[in-house]
Amino acid sequence: MKKKSILVYVALLGVLGTLLFQRNTSSASSQTQPTATSKEDAYRLNNIGVALLEQFKYKEAADAFRQALKVEPKLRLAQINLSIALFNLPDLAGATREAQTASALAPDAPQPPYILGLIAKAQSRAEDAVIQFQRVLKIDPNDVGTNVNLGQIYSQQRKYPEAIAAFRLALAAEPYNATALYNLGQALVRSGQREEGLRATARFQELRQKGSATTLGNDYLEQGRYAEAVASTGAEAELVDVPLGDAGSPSK
């Protein structure tokens, strides 16, 4: 899926933060420990990792997320993002481990089951992938990436009614998604609905020729919204100063 816009300060962090991170990160033989000590530092390291992922520097990004977790072991963003970085490295065993930890730490977050679903799909564990993607749909029933991935698995299993339903949900949310449209056409034809399938395929060809289609792919920023690292906005409760009332207690 095409890259979504990222916050301006994260982009700036990608220029300045990367230099600082690379300067302070230990080499393979060095035992230097990170100097960050506060929650603000942990969030900053997380955002440096996000910026490094934007540059497809997966190992360096993973190192940044690990440093953030050394400072704040329960930082949900960094834990989720570490699994994403490792998935793209690729280190599927490590990504699985970190995504499971993220799932326990943030059970309401769609990213951990989505990453676990992508891992299971890549390893041809179809049933496990379906279970994980269904977990995502309980959080976000209309997610494009999840429905496309589920539809592809159902198509491989020749469960065409389920596949068609999943691709239709994806297209309802994103009508110009060429991946969903192509797969819908294929599933319709294979299920015996040839005429409708050919129309969907023709629409796919039209979008591709115009260059106006969005797609789902295997590379970072093309894998679906829940496979993209999450940056701190700076508005997290832990980072916002609580105004004090006249008596010195937190104001309501």
N, C-alpha and C positions, 0 to 999 in steps of 0.2 A: 504494500500500500504506500502511496506517495507520502513523503515526509511531511509531517504537520509542522507548523511554525512553533518555534521554541521561544521562551521568554528572552527578552533582550539581555537581561543581566546574565543569563546562563551563557549566551553567546560570548559576551565579554569575558566571562569566567573561563571560557574555552581558550582564550588567548593568554590572559594573565595567569589564570589558575594553573593551567597546564605547565607553564614555565616554573611556577613555584613548586608544583608537585614533583616535577622531574628533578628539580634541584635538590629537594629534600628527601626523595625516595631513595632507599638504600639500593646499592648494586647487589648482584647475585651473591657476592662474597661478603657483603657488609652486614653488620649486626645493628646498624643504627635504628633506633626506635622512633616512631612518630612523636612530634612534639605537641600535637594538638591535645588539649586537655578539657575543653568545654563542649557543651552541646552545640553551641554555635560553630565550633570547629568541625564537629561531626557532620553537621548539615552542609558546611562549606566543602568538606571532602567529598560528600555525596554528590554535590553539584559539579565538582571537578571530574568525578567519575562519569557523570552524565555527558559532560563536554567531551571527554576522551572517547566515549562510545560514539558520539556524533562524528568523531574523526576515525572511527573503526579501529581504535587502539584498544582491543579487548583485554589484553593482559594488563596494561597500565590502568584501565578502568577498574578491573577486578581488584588490583592492588589498592586503588583509592577507596573502593567500597569496604575492603577489609580494614583499612586504617580507620575509616569512619566507625566501623563496628567495634574496633578496639577502644575507641573513645566512648561510644554509646552502644553497648551490645544489643540493646533492644530497639535500635533505630529501624523502624519498619521499611522506610524508603531504601536504605542502604542494603538491607537484607534481601528485599525483592530485587533490587538492581544487581546485586552480586550474582544471583541466579541467572539473570538475563545476560550478563557479561560472560559468564562461564558457558552458557548455552551457545553463544556465538563464537567462543574461542576456537574450536569447541572442546568442552570438557563435560560430556553428558552425565558422567557419574557425579562430578562435582556440582553440576547444575541441578541434578535431581536432589542431592543432599541439601543444598541451600534453598531450593524451592520448597522442599518439605518443611524446613525450618521456618521459612517465610510464611507458609500456610498456617502453621501453628501460631506464629506471632501475629499474623494479620488474617484471621479466618474470613473476614468480610472483603478482602481484596481479590479482584479477579485475576491479577497477574500470576500468582503462584500456580493455580490450577491450569491456567492457559499454557504456561511454560511446561508444566508436567505433561499436558496434553500434546504439545509439540514434540517433546522428547519421546513419548510413547509412540507417537505416529512415526517419527524418524526411525524408531527401532522396530517398526512393524508389529507393535503390540496394540492392535486395533481396539480391543475391548477396553483396555486400560485408558486409551486415548479418549474413547467415547465417554467413559466415566468422568474424566477430568474436564472435558469440554462441556458436559452436562452441568457440572458444578459452576462453570462460568456462566452458563445460560440462566441459572437460578439467580445470579446477581445482575446480569445484563442480557435479557432474552433476545435482544435485537442486535447483538454485536456481530459485525460483518465477518471478521476473521474467524470467530468461533463457528458461525453457521457455515461458512465455506469449508472449513476443515472437517466439520461433521459431515457435510454433504459429500465431500470427496471420499471419506471413509465408508459412508453408506453406499456410495456408488460402487466402490471396490467390492463390497459385500453383496452387491446386486439388490440392495434394499432401495429400489428406485423411488417408491412413494415418499419414504423418509428423506432421501437425498433431494428430491424435487422440492419438498416443503422447506428444507433448510436453505437451499439456494434462493428460493422465493423470498424468504425472510431477509437474507443478505441483500437482495436487490431492492427490497422495499426500503431498506435503510440507506442503500447506496446504489441508485439506479445505474450508475455508470461504471460499476465494477465489472471489468471484463472477465476476471477469473470466475466470478459467480455466473455470469451470463454464458460463458463458454461451457462450463460444467453443467449448467441447467439444460442447455441445448443437447448435450451428449446424453444426459440422463433421460430426457424426454424421448429422444429417438430410441434409445435402448429399451424404454418401457413400452414402446409401441405407439407413442404419441408423436409420430414422425412430422406431421405438418407444423405443429407448434414448436417442435424441436428445431426444425429448419428455420423458422422465423427467428428464434432466439439466436441461432448461429449466424444468420444474416445480420442481425443487430450487432452481434459481437464483431463481425468483420467491418461493419460501418464505423463503430467506435474506434477500432484499431487504426483504420485508415485516417480518421480525423485526428488521432492522437489525443483524444479527450477522455480516454479511459483511465480508471484507476485499476491497480492490480494487487494481487497478493503473491508474494514470492518467498524465497528462502534467505534473502539477505537482510541484515539489520535495517530497520525502518520500512521493510516491505512485508513483515511477518504478521502484521495486525497491530492494532493500537495497544493491546495488552502485552505485547512483546517489546514495547518501547520503555526505556528507563524513565523513572519518575523523578523530576527535579523538585527541590524545595522552592516554595514560592516566597519564603520569608515571613509568611503570615501564620505559620504553625503556632499553636497555643504556647508551646515551650519557648518560642522566640519572641513573643510579643510581651512587652512590659505591661504589667497590670497596674493601672493608675491607682494611686493611693487616695483615700478619703481624707477629710480634715483631721480625723483622729489617728491617721497613720495605718488604718486597716484597709484592705482591698475594697475599693468602691464597688457597688453593685450596679 
